[in-house]
């Protein structure tokens, strides 16, 4: 896609279009996004720089001339913090766009007093993009339905209590600690199975825990869980961050995917080797370099994890 087409998509949604965006190319993109929220989108535009290897040509230019088309695309990329040829999952791009660009002014449209070559897109004066932005990503890519998540919660929680072992991705061991110490009451929540995992371990500290790659027993009720692919499709590349956190936990504990240890033993190892969330969830220094590498917790370490570590997660004999 050209960068401006991403804004056009939001603009058409804001104008009241729901399925037919009055443009075959945009309509096809919308259909693909709704079928696969993480379909990769590459943003290509015409430049004179070293990025010209990805130039798409003038076929998709809109009225207004080459100067306007080129500036509009580069303005959008600059606001997004991306470069020509950048590829991101559709959901990530949409969230980034709506957060970074609140209005079309100065991008798609200019003051009426501007010279002829800078008149911009007539649609920019109608506020359609702003209306589409207010509707949010959910108007483009529908979130999981509450009823579906409620059914997933009931089934997956029951399956955990019946199982003779817990299958947990490594960094969720730390999430369980933060959940345990960060809540006034230990009660189940709708959006994941963190409570159930902690509850099972507290009742049976020797239950085997298998370290798995990707989504695990905690994930099925989550609004970011995609059942069809068994993937996390949380925005801003949540799954990418989670994979790095998994690998950091494995490296620091000396473990591997597929290892199976009693819960008591695995938490003894975790709390002995990882003293703060900064070491894993803050990448060692707590610096947030790009949206894709968002930091979870405070720079100095999430206090809930420190409390859980001090209380040994309430596991007897730890």
C-alpha positions in Angstrom: 0.0 0.0 0.0 0.9 3.6 -0.4 1.0 5.3 3.0 -1.8 7.7 2.1 -4.1 4.7 1.3 -3.9 3.7 4.9 -5.4 7.0 5.9 -7.9 6.8 3.0 -9.2 3.5 4.5 -9.9 5.2 7.8 -11.4 8.1 6.0 -13.8 6.0 4.1 -14.9 4.1 7.2 -15.5 7.5 8.8 -17.7 8.6 5.9 -20.1 5.8 6.6 -18.7 3.0 4.4 -18.6 -0.4 6.1 -17.7 -3.0 3.4 -17.6 -1.2 0.1 -15.1 1.7 0.3 -15.9 3.0 -3.2 -12.4 1.9 -4.3 -11.7 -1.7 -5.4 -8.1 -1.7 -4.1 -9.1 -0.3 -0.6 -12.1 -2.6 -0.5 -9.9 -5.6 -1.2 -7.4 -4.6 1.5 -10.2 -4.1 4.1 -11.6 -7.6 3.3 -8.1 -9.1 3.7 -7.6 -7.3 7.0 -10.8 -8.5 8.4 -10.1 -12.1 7.4 -6.5 -12.0 8.7 -5.8 -9.1 11.1 -2.0 -9.7 11.0 -1.7 -9.8 7.2 1.6 -8.1 6.4 1.3 -4.6 4.9 4.3 -3.0 3.1 4.2 0.8 2.8 5.7 1.9 -0.5 6.1 5.4 -1.9 8.1 7.3 -4.5 11.3 8.8 -3.3 14.6 10.1 -4.8 16.7 8.8 -2.0 18.5 5.5 -1.4 15.0 4.0 -0.6 14.0 4.3 -4.3 14.5 0.5 -4.7 10.9 0.1 -3.4 9.4 2.9 -5.5 5.9 1.8 -6.7 5.6 4.1 -9.6 2.8 6.7 -10.3 -0.1 4.3 -10.9 -1.8 5.0 -7.6 -1.2 8.8 -7.5 -4.3 10.8 -6.8 -5.2 14.2 -8.3 -3.0 17.0 -7.0 0.3 16.3 -8.7 3.5 14.5 -7.9 4.7 17.0 -5.3 1.6 16.6 -3.2 1.5 12.8 -3.5 5.2 12.5 -2.5 5.0 14.9 0.4 1.8 13.3 1.7 3.3 9.8 1.8 6.5 11.0 3.4 4.6 13.1 6.0 2.7 10.0 7.0 5.8 7.8 7.3 7.6 10.4 9.3 4.6 10.6 11.8 4.6 6.8 12.0 8.3 6.6 12.6 8.7 4.3 9.6 10.6 4.3 6.3 9.6 3.5 2.7 9.3 -0.3 2.3 8.5 -0.9 6.0 6.4 -4.0 6.6 4.2 -4.5 9.6 1.1 -6.6 10.5 -2.1 -4.8 9.5 -3.3 -4.5 13.1 0.0 -3.0 14.2 -0.1 -0.4 11.4 -3.6 0.7 12.1 -3.0 1.1 15.8 0.1 3.1 15.1 -1.7 5.3 12.5 -4.6 6.2 14.8 -2.3 7.0 17.7 0.2 9.0 15.7 -2.0 11.0 13.3 -5.1 12.6 14.9 -6.1 14.7 11.9 -5.6 15.2 8.1 -4.6 18.9 8.5 -1.1 19.5 7.0 -1.0 16.0 5.6 -3.9 15.4 3.2 -5.2 18.9 3.2 -3.9 22.5 3.4 -5.5 25.9 4.0 -7.7 27.2 1.2 -5.2 30.0 0.7 -2.5 27.5 -0.4 -1.2 27.6 -3.9 -2.8 25.4 -6.6 -0.2 22.5 -6.3 -1.0 22.3 -2.6 -4.8 22.2 -2.6 -4.7 18.6 -1.3 -7.5 16.1 -1.1 -11.0 17.6 -1.0 -12.1 14.9 1.4 -9.7 16.3 4.0 -12.1 19.2 4.7 -15.1 17.0 5.6 -13.6 15.4 8.8 -14.2 11.8 7.6 -10.7 10.6 8.7 -11.2 12.1 12.2 -14.6 10.4 12.5 -13.1 7.1 11.4 -10.3 7.6 14.0 -12.9 8.1 16.7 -14.5 4.8 15.8 -11.2 3.1 16.4 -9.6 -0.1 15.1 -12.7 -2.1 16.0 -14.6 -0.4 13.1 -12.0 -1.9 10.7 -11.1 -5.2 12.4 -13.7 -6.6 14.7 -12.5 -7.7 18.1 -13.4 -11.1 19.6 -17.0 -11.4 20.7 -17.6 -11.4 24.5 -19.7 -14.5 24.2 -16.9 -16.4 22.4 -14.4 -15.3 25.0 -16.7 -16.3 27.9 -17.0 -19.8 26.4 -13.3 -20.0 25.9 -12.8 -18.9 29.6 -15.1 -21.6 31.0 -13.7 -24.4 28.8 -10.0 -23.6 29.2 -10.2 -22.9 33.0 -11.9 -26.3 33.5 -9.3 -28.0 31.4 -6.5 -26.6 33.5 -8.0 -27.9 36.7 -8.4 -31.4 35.1 -4.9 -31.5 33.7 -2.0 -33.4 35.3 0.4 -30.7 34.2 0.4 -27.0 33.3 1.7 -25.9 29.9 3.0 -22.3 30.4 5.1 -20.1 28.2 8.2 -18.9 30.2 7.4 -15.2 30.7 3.9 -16.0 31.9 5.5 -17.3 35.1 6.5 -13.7 35.8 3.0 -12.4 34.8 1.6 -14.9 37.3 3.8 -13.4 40.0 2.7 -9.8 39.1 -0.9 -10.8 39.0 -0.7 -12.5 42.5 0.9 -9.6 44.3 -0.8 -6.8 42.3 -4.4 -7.5 43.2 -6.3 -6.9 46.4 -8.3 -10.1 46.0 -7.2 -13.3 44.2 -10.2 -14.0 42.1 -10.6 -15.2 38.5 -10.7 -12.6 35.8 -12.4 -12.8 32.4 -9.5 -11.9 30.1 -7.0 -14.7 31.0 -6.3 -17.7 33.2 -3.5 -16.2 35.4 -5.6 -16.7 38.5 -6.2 -20.4 37.7 -2.5 -21.1 37.1 -1.5 -19.5 40.4 -4.4 -21.2 42.3 -3.5 -24.6 40.9 0.2 -24.2 41.9 -0.6 -23.0 45.4 -2.8 -26.0 45.9 -0.3 -28.5 44.3 3.2 -27.0 44.4 4.6 -30.1 42.8 2.4 -30.1 39.7 4.6 -30.5 36.6 5.0 -27.3 34.6 6.0 -27.7 30.9 7.6 -24.7 29.3 6.0 -24.1 25.9 6.6 -21.7 23.0 3.8 -19.4 22.0 0.3 -19.3 23.4 -0.3 -21.4 26.4 -3.1 -22.5 28.9 -3.4 -18.9 30.1 -4.3 -17.4 26.7 -7.6 -18.8 25.4 -9.9 -16.1 27.0 -7.7 -13.2 26.0 -9.1 -10.6 23.6 -5.7 -10.7 21.8 -5.8 -14.5 21.3 -6.6 -15.6 17.7 -8.1 -19.1 18.0 -7.8 -19.9 14.3 -4.0 -19.5 14.3 -3.3 -20.1 18.0 -1.4 -16.8 17.9 -1.3 -13.7 20.0 -2.3 -10.8 17.7 -2.0 -8.0 20.2 -1.2 -4.7 18.7 2.3 -3.1 18.6 3.8 -6.5 18.1 2.9 -7.9 21.5 3.8 -11.4 20.4 7.3 -10.3 19.3 7.9 -8.8 22.7 6.5 -11.8 24.4 8.8 -14.1 22.4 11.9 -12.1 23.5 10.7 -12.2 27.1 10.2 -16.0 26.9 13.8 -16.4 25.5 15.2 -14.1 28.2 13.6 -16.1 30.9 14.9 -19.3 29.4 18.4 -17.9 29.1 18.5 -16.6 32.7 17.1 -19.8 34.2 19.2 -22.1 32.0 16.1 -23.9 30.7 14.6 -24.7 27.3 11.2 -25.1 25.7 9.9 -28.6 26.5 11.5 -28.7 29.9 9.2 -30.1 32.6 9.8 -29.2 36.3 7.7 -29.3 39.4 6.1 -25.8 40.0 7.9 -25.4 43.3 11.3 -26.0 41.6 10.7 -23.8 38.6 9.6 -20.9 40.8 12.6 -21.4 43.1 14.8 -21.1 40.0 12.9 -18.1 38.6 13.0 -16.1 41.8 16.7 -17.0 42.4 17.8 -15.9 38.9 15.4 -13.0 38.0 15.2 -10.3 40.7 13.3 -7.6 38.8 10.9 -7.3 35.8 13.4 -4.8 34.4 15.7 -7.7 33.6 13.2 -9.2 31.3 10.1 -7.0 30.7 12.3 -3.9 30.5 15.1 -5.5 28.4 17.7 -4.8 31.1 17.6 -1.0 31.1 13.9 -0.1 31.0 14.3 2.0 27.9 11.4 2.0 25.4 13.0 2.4 22.0 10.1 1.9 19.6 6.4 1.0 19.9 7.1 -2.6 19.1 9.4 -2.9 22.2 7.1 -1.4 24.8 8.2 -1.8 28.3 5.9 -3.6 30.8 6.3 -2.3 34.3 8.4 0.6 35.7 12.0 1.2 34.7 13.1 0.2 38.2 11.1 -3.0 38.1 7.4 -3.7 38.7 6.7 -3.6 42.5 4.2 -6.4 42.2 6.9 -8.8 41.0 9.2 -7.8 43.9 6.4 -8.4 46.4 5.5 -11.8 44.9 9.2 -12.8 44.9 9.5 -11.8 48.6 6.3 -13.9 49.4 7.4 -16.8 47.2 4.1 -16.5 45.4 2.4 -18.0 48.4 3.9 -21.5 47.6 4.5 -23.6 50.6 8.0 -24.9 51.1 9.5 -22.6 48.5 
